Amino acid sequence: MLQYGLWYLAKFGDTSEKNLRTKMRNKTDEESWIDEAIQKLIDLGYQSDERFAELIVRKGLESKSWGRARIEAEMFRKGVPSDVAKEAMVVLQDDDPATRADEALGKKFRLKNLVEQKDRARATRYLASRGFDFQSISAAISRHNDHCSIS
Protein backbone atom coordinates (compact mmCIF):
# COMPACT_ATOMS: atom_id res chain seq x y z
CA MET A 1 0.00 0.00 0.00
CA LEU A 2 2.92 2.33 0.66
CA GLN A 3 4.05 2.02 -2.95
CA TYR A 4 0.54 2.78 -4.18
CA GLY A 5 0.36 5.82 -1.90
CA LEU A 6 3.70 7.09 -3.17
CA TRP A 7 2.64 6.50 -6.77
CA TYR A 8 -0.69 8.29 -6.24
CA LEU A 9 0.92 11.32 -4.61
CA ALA A 10 3.61 11.49 -7.29
CA LYS A 11 1.06 11.27 -10.10
CA PHE A 12 -1.72 13.48 -8.74
CA GLY A 13 0.09 15.71 -6.23
CA ASP A 14 -1.01 16.67 -2.73
CA THR A 15 -4.32 15.35 -1.49
CA SER A 16 -6.10 14.96 1.82
CA GLU A 17 -5.66 11.94 4.04
CA LYS A 18 -9.36 11.19 3.60
CA ASN A 19 -9.08 11.13 -0.19
CA LEU A 20 -5.91 9.03 -0.10
CA ARG A 21 -7.58 6.58 2.28
CA THR A 22 -10.57 6.31 -0.11
CA LYS A 23 -8.26 5.60 -3.06
CA MET A 24 -6.41 2.94 -1.07
CA ARG A 25 -9.68 1.28 -0.07
CA ASN A 26 -10.33 0.71 -3.77
CA LYS A 27 -7.17 -1.44 -3.81
CA THR A 28 -7.54 -3.42 -0.59
CA ASP A 29 -9.97 -4.19 2.21
CA GLU A 30 -7.17 -4.56 4.76
CA GLU A 31 -7.64 -1.45 6.92
CA SER A 32 -4.46 -2.04 8.95
CA TRP A 33 -2.34 -1.90 5.77
CA ILE A 34 -3.97 1.37 4.79
CA ASP A 35 -3.45 2.88 8.28
CA GLU A 36 0.19 1.79 8.31
CA ALA A 37 0.90 3.13 4.81
CA ILE A 38 -0.76 6.49 5.46
CA GLN A 39 1.07 6.92 8.77
CA LYS A 40 4.36 6.17 7.02
CA LEU A 41 3.56 8.73 4.28
CA ILE A 42 2.76 11.34 6.94
CA ASP A 43 5.94 10.53 8.91
CA LEU A 44 8.05 10.85 5.75
CA GLY A 45 6.38 14.17 4.92
CA TYR A 46 4.77 13.01 1.68
CA GLN A 47 1.21 13.59 2.89
CA SER A 48 0.07 16.56 4.93
CA ASP A 49 -3.48 17.84 5.33
CA GLU A 50 -2.08 21.19 6.51
CA ARG A 51 0.04 21.61 3.37
CA PHE A 52 -2.89 20.55 1.17
CA ALA A 53 -5.23 23.05 2.87
CA GLU A 54 -2.69 25.86 2.41
CA LEU A 55 -2.41 24.89 -1.26
CA ILE A 56 -6.18 25.18 -1.72
CA VAL A 57 -6.25 28.59 -0.01
CA ARG A 58 -3.32 29.86 -2.08
CA LYS A 59 -4.82 28.55 -5.32
CA GLY A 60 -8.20 30.03 -4.47
CA LEU A 61 -6.72 33.43 -3.71
CA GLU A 62 -4.13 33.73 -6.45
CA SER A 63 -5.39 32.00 -9.54
CA LYS A 64 -9.08 31.32 -9.05
CA SER A 65 -10.26 34.63 -7.51
CA TRP A 66 -12.43 32.74 -5.04
CA GLY A 67 -14.15 34.19 -2.02
CA ARG A 68 -13.97 32.83 1.51
CA ALA A 69 -17.08 30.64 1.21
CA ARG A 70 -15.86 28.98 -2.00
CA ILE A 71 -12.45 28.21 -0.49
CA GLU A 72 -14.09 26.67 2.59
CA ALA A 73 -16.43 24.61 0.40
CA GLU A 74 -13.53 23.38 -1.72
CA MET A 75 -11.61 22.23 1.35
CA PHE A 76 -14.69 20.42 2.65
CA ARG A 77 -15.28 18.81 -0.76
CA LYS A 78 -11.69 17.59 -0.93
CA GLY A 79 -11.80 16.03 2.54
CA VAL A 80 -9.72 18.46 4.59
CA PRO A 81 -10.61 18.12 8.30
CA SER A 82 -12.50 21.15 9.63
CA ASP A 83 -9.88 22.05 12.26
CA VAL A 84 -7.13 22.05 9.60
CA ALA A 85 -9.35 24.09 7.28
CA LYS A 86 -9.97 26.71 9.98
CA GLU A 87 -6.25 26.94 10.64
CA ALA A 88 -5.52 27.44 6.93
CA MET A 89 -8.24 30.11 6.66
CA VAL A 90 -6.36 32.31 9.16
CA VAL A 91 -4.47 33.64 6.13
CA LEU A 92 -7.71 35.28 5.00
CA GLN A 93 -8.14 37.40 8.14
CA ASP A 94 -6.13 40.24 6.64
CA ASP A 95 -7.53 39.65 3.16
CA ASP A 96 -9.86 42.20 1.59
CA PRO A 97 -12.71 40.39 -0.18
CA ALA A 98 -13.75 43.62 -1.92
CA THR A 99 -10.42 43.82 -3.75
CA ARG A 100 -10.64 40.19 -4.85
CA ALA A 101 -14.26 40.68 -5.96
CA ASP A 102 -13.15 43.71 -7.99
CA GLU A 103 -10.42 41.66 -9.64
CA ALA A 104 -12.75 38.77 -10.43
CA LEU A 105 -15.35 41.12 -11.89
CA GLY A 106 -12.71 42.94 -13.92
CA LYS A 107 -11.42 39.68 -15.39
CA LYS A 108 -14.86 38.49 -16.41
CA PHE A 109 -16.57 41.70 -17.53
CA ARG A 110 -13.58 43.90 -18.46
CA LEU A 111 -14.98 47.32 -19.48
CA LYS A 112 -18.62 46.28 -19.81
CA ASN A 113 -20.91 48.59 -17.86
CA LEU A 114 -23.30 46.60 -15.67
CA VAL A 115 -26.24 48.99 -15.69
CA GLU A 116 -28.97 46.73 -17.07
CA GLN A 117 -30.68 44.39 -14.63
CA LYS A 118 -29.75 41.23 -16.56
CA ASP A 119 -26.07 42.23 -16.59
CA ARG A 120 -26.09 43.01 -12.87
CA ALA A 121 -27.83 39.68 -12.19
CA ARG A 122 -25.26 37.84 -14.29
CA ALA A 123 -22.38 39.52 -12.45
CA THR A 124 -24.03 38.79 -9.10
CA ARG A 125 -24.43 35.10 -9.96
CA TYR A 126 -20.84 34.96 -11.15
CA LEU A 127 -19.40 36.43 -7.95
CA ALA A 128 -21.76 34.43 -5.72
CA SER A 129 -20.61 31.22 -7.41
CA ARG A 130 -17.05 32.26 -6.57
CA GLY A 131 -17.93 32.49 -2.86
CA PHE A 132 -18.28 36.23 -2.29
CA ASP A 133 -20.87 37.61 0.13
CA PHE A 134 -23.63 39.92 -1.10
CA GLN A 135 -22.15 43.04 0.48
CA SER A 136 -18.85 42.54 -1.38
CA ILE A 137 -20.73 41.73 -4.59
CA SER A 138 -22.90 44.84 -4.62
CA ALA A 139 -19.95 47.08 -3.72
CA ALA A 140 -17.80 45.52 -6.45
CA ILE A 141 -20.51 46.03 -9.08
CA SER A 142 -20.92 49.67 -8.06
CA ARG A 143 -17.16 50.27 -8.22
CA HIS A 144 -16.97 48.47 -11.56
CA ASN A 145 -19.72 50.67 -13.01
CA ASP A 146 -18.03 53.82 -11.66
CA HIS A 147 -14.77 52.75 -13.27
CA CYS A 148 -16.47 51.95 -16.61
CA SER A 149 -18.27 55.29 -16.72
CA ILE A 150 -15.01 57.16 -16.11
CA SER A 151 -13.05 55.29 -18.80
MODELLER restraints for C-alpha pairs under 7 A, 6 or more apart:
rsr = mdl.restraints
at = mdl.atoms
rsr.add(forms.Gaussian(group=physical.xy_distance, feature=features.Distance(at['CA:1:A'], at['CA:33:A']), mean=6.51, stdev=0.5))
rsr.add(forms.Gaussian(group=physical.xy_distance, feature=features.Distance(at['CA:1:A'], at['CA:34:A']), mean=6.37, stdev=0.5))
rsr.add(forms.Gaussian(group=physical.xy_distance, feature=features.Distance(at['CA:1:A'], at['CA:37:A']), mean=5.81, stdev=0.5))
rsr.add(forms.Gaussian(group=physical.xy_distance, feature=features.Distance(at['CA:2:A'], at['CA:37:A']), mean=4.68, stdev=0.5))
rsr.add(forms.Gaussian(group=physical.xy_distance, feature=features.Distance(at['CA:14:A'], at['CA:47:A']), mean=6.79, stdev=0.5))
rsr.add(forms.Gaussian(group=physical.xy_distance, feature=features.Distance(at['CA:14:A'], at['CA:52:A']), mean=5.81, stdev=0.5))
rsr.add(forms.Gaussian(group=physical.xy_distance, feature=features.Distance(at['CA:15:A'], at['CA:52:A']), mean=6.01, stdev=0.5))
rsr.add(forms.Gaussian(group=physical.xy_distance, feature=features.Distance(at['CA:16:A'], at['CA:49:A']), mean=5.24, stdev=0.5))
rsr.add(forms.Gaussian(group=physical.xy_distance, feature=features.Distance(at['CA:16:A'], at['CA:52:A']), mean=6.48, stdev=0.5))
rsr.add(forms.Gaussian(group=physical.xy_distance, feature=features.Distance(at['CA:16:A'], at['CA:78:A']), mean=6.76, stdev=0.5))
rsr.add(forms.Gaussian(group=physical.xy_distance, feature=features.Distance(at['CA:16:A'], at['CA:79:A']), mean=5.84, stdev=0.5))
rsr.add(forms.Gaussian(group=physical.xy_distance, feature=features.Distance(at['CA:16:A'], at['CA:80:A']), mean=5.75, stdev=0.5))
rsr.add(forms.Gaussian(group=physical.xy_distance, feature=features.Distance(at['CA:17:A'], at['CA:49:A']), mean=6.42, stdev=0.5))
rsr.add(forms.Gaussian(group=physical.xy_distance, feature=features.Distance(at['CA:18:A'], at['CA:79:A']), mean=5.52, stdev=0.5))
rsr.add(forms.Gaussian(group=physical.xy_distance, feature=features.Distance(at['CA:19:A'], at['CA:79:A']), mean=6.24, stdev=0.5))
rsr.add(forms.Gaussian(group=physical.xy_distance, feature=features.Distance(at['CA:21:A'], at['CA:34:A']), mean=6.82, stdev=0.5))
rsr.add(forms.Gaussian(group=physical.xy_distance, feature=features.Distance(at['CA:24:A'], at['CA:34:A']), mean=6.54, stdev=0.5))
rsr.add(forms.Gaussian(group=physical.xy_distance, feature=features.Distance(at['CA:41:A'], at['CA:47:A']), mean=5.58, stdev=0.5))
rsr.add(forms.Gaussian(group=physical.xy_distance, feature=features.Distance(at['CA:42:A'], at['CA:48:A']), mean=6.21, stdev=0.5))
rsr.add(forms.Gaussian(group=physical.xy_distance, feature=features.Distance(at['CA:49:A'], at['CA:80:A']), mean=6.31, stdev=0.5))
rsr.add(forms.Gaussian(group=physical.xy_distance, feature=features.Distance(at['CA:50:A'], at['CA:84:A']), mean=5.99, stdev=0.5))
rsr.add(forms.Gaussian(group=physical.xy_distance, feature=features.Distance(at['CA:53:A'], at['CA:75:A']), mean=6.60, stdev=0.5))
rsr.add(forms.Gaussian(group=physical.xy_distance, feature=features.Distance(at['CA:53:A'], at['CA:80:A']), mean=6.65, stdev=0.5))
rsr.add(forms.Gaussian(group=physical.xy_distance, feature=features.Distance(at['CA:53:A'], at['CA:85:A']), mean=6.12, stdev=0.5))
rsr.add(forms.Gaussian(group=physical.xy_distance, feature=features.Distance(at['CA:53:A'], at['CA:88:A']), mean=5.98, stdev=0.5))
rsr.add(forms.Gaussian(group=physical.xy_distance, feature=features.Distance(at['CA:54:A'], at['CA:88:A']), mean=5.55, stdev=0.5))
rsr.add(forms.Gaussian(group=physical.xy_distance, feature=features.Distance(at['CA:56:A'], at['CA:75:A']), mean=6.90, stdev=0.5))
rsr.add(forms.Gaussian(group=physical.xy_distance, feature=features.Distance(at['CA:57:A'], at['CA:71:A']), mean=6.23, stdev=0.5))
rsr.add(forms.Gaussian(group=physical.xy_distance, feature=features.Distance(at['CA:60:A'], at['CA:66:A']), mean=5.05, stdev=0.5))
rsr.add(forms.Gaussian(group=physical.xy_distance, feature=features.Distance(at['CA:60:A'], at['CA:71:A']), mean=6.10, stdev=0.5))
rsr.add(forms.Gaussian(group=physical.xy_distance, feature=features.Distance(at['CA:65:A'], at['CA:100:A']), mean=6.18, stdev=0.5))
rsr.add(forms.Gaussian(group=physical.xy_distance, feature=features.Distance(at['CA:65:A'], at['CA:104:A']), mean=5.65, stdev=0.5))
rsr.add(forms.Gaussian(group=physical.xy_distance, feature=features.Distance(at['CA:66:A'], at['CA:130:A']), mean=4.90, stdev=0.5))
rsr.add(forms.Gaussian(group=physical.xy_distance, feature=features.Distance(at['CA:66:A'], at['CA:131:A']), mean=5.92, stdev=0.5))
rsr.add(forms.Gaussian(group=physical.xy_distance, feature=features.Distance(at['CA:67:A'], at['CA:97:A']), mean=6.63, stdev=0.5))
rsr.add(forms.Gaussian(group=physical.xy_distance, feature=features.Distance(at['CA:67:A'], at['CA:130:A']), mean=5.73, stdev=0.5))
rsr.add(forms.Gaussian(group=physical.xy_distance, feature=features.Distance(at['CA:67:A'], at['CA:131:A']), mean=4.23, stdev=0.5))
rsr.add(forms.Gaussian(group=physical.xy_distance, feature=features.Distance(at['CA:67:A'], at['CA:132:A']), mean=4.62, stdev=0.5))
rsr.add(forms.Gaussian(group=physical.xy_distance, feature=features.Distance(at['CA:68:A'], at['CA:131:A']), mean=5.91, stdev=0.5))
rsr.add(forms.Gaussian(group=physical.xy_distance, feature=features.Distance(at['CA:68:A'], at['CA:132:A']), mean=6.68, stdev=0.5))
rsr.add(forms.Gaussian(group=physical.xy_distance, feature=features.Distance(at['CA:69:A'], at['CA:131:A']), mean=4.55, stdev=0.5))
rsr.add(forms.Gaussian(group=physical.xy_distance, feature=features.Distance(at['CA:69:A'], at['CA:132:A']), mean=6.71, stdev=0.5))
rsr.add(forms.Gaussian(group=physical.xy_distance, feature=features.Distance(at['CA:70:A'], at['CA:130:A']), mean=5.75, stdev=0.5))
rsr.add(forms.Gaussian(group=physical.xy_distance, feature=features.Distance(at['CA:70:A'], at['CA:131:A']), mean=4.17, stdev=0.5))
rsr.add(forms.Gaussian(group=physical.xy_distance, feature=features.Distance(at['CA:75:A'], at['CA:85:A']), mean=6.61, stdev=0.5))
rsr.add(forms.Gaussian(group=physical.xy_distance, feature=features.Distance(at['CA:97:A'], at['CA:136:A']), mean=6.61, stdev=0.5))
rsr.add(forms.Gaussian(group=physical.xy_distance, feature=features.Distance(at['CA:98:A'], at['CA:136:A']), mean=5.25, stdev=0.5))
rsr.add(forms.Gaussian(group=physical.xy_distance, feature=features.Distance(at['CA:98:A'], at['CA:140:A']), mean=6.38, stdev=0.5))
rsr.add(forms.Gaussian(group=physical.xy_distance, feature=features.Distance(at['CA:101:A'], at['CA:127:A']), mean=6.97, stdev=0.5))
rsr.add(forms.Gaussian(group=physical.xy_distance, feature=features.Distance(at['CA:101:A'], at['CA:136:A']), mean=6.75, stdev=0.5))
rsr.add(forms.Gaussian(group=physical.xy_distance, feature=features.Distance(at['CA:101:A'], at['CA:137:A']), mean=6.70, stdev=0.5))
rsr.add(forms.Gaussian(group=physical.xy_distance, feature=features.Distance(at['CA:101:A'], at['CA:140:A']), mean=6.02, stdev=0.5))
rsr.add(forms.Gaussian(group=physical.xy_distance, feature=features.Distance(at['CA:102:A'], at['CA:140:A']), mean=5.22, stdev=0.5))
rsr.add(forms.Gaussian(group=physical.xy_distance, feature=features.Distance(at['CA:111:A'], at['CA:148:A']), mean=5.65, stdev=0.5))
rsr.add(forms.Gaussian(group=physical.xy_distance, feature=features.Distance(at['CA:112:A'], at['CA:148:A']), mean=6.86, stdev=0.5))
rsr.add(forms.Gaussian(group=physical.xy_distance, feature=features.Distance(at['CA:113:A'], at['CA:145:A']), mean=5.41, stdev=0.5))
rsr.add(forms.Gaussian(group=physical.xy_distance, feature=features.Distance(at['CA:113:A'], at['CA:148:A']), mean=5.71, stdev=0.5))
rsr.add(forms.Gaussian(group=physical.xy_distance, feature=features.Distance(at['CA:114:A'], at['CA:120:A']), mean=5.34, stdev=0.5))
rsr.add(forms.Gaussian(group=physical.xy_distance, feature=features.Distance(at['CA:114:A'], at['CA:145:A']), mean=6.04, stdev=0.5))
rsr.add(forms.Gaussian(group=physical.xy_distance, feature=features.Distance(at['CA:124:A'], at['CA:137:A']), mean=6.32, stdev=0.5))
rsr.add(forms.Gaussian(group=physical.xy_distance, feature=features.Distance(at['CA:127:A'], at['CA:137:A']), mean=6.42, stdev=0.5))
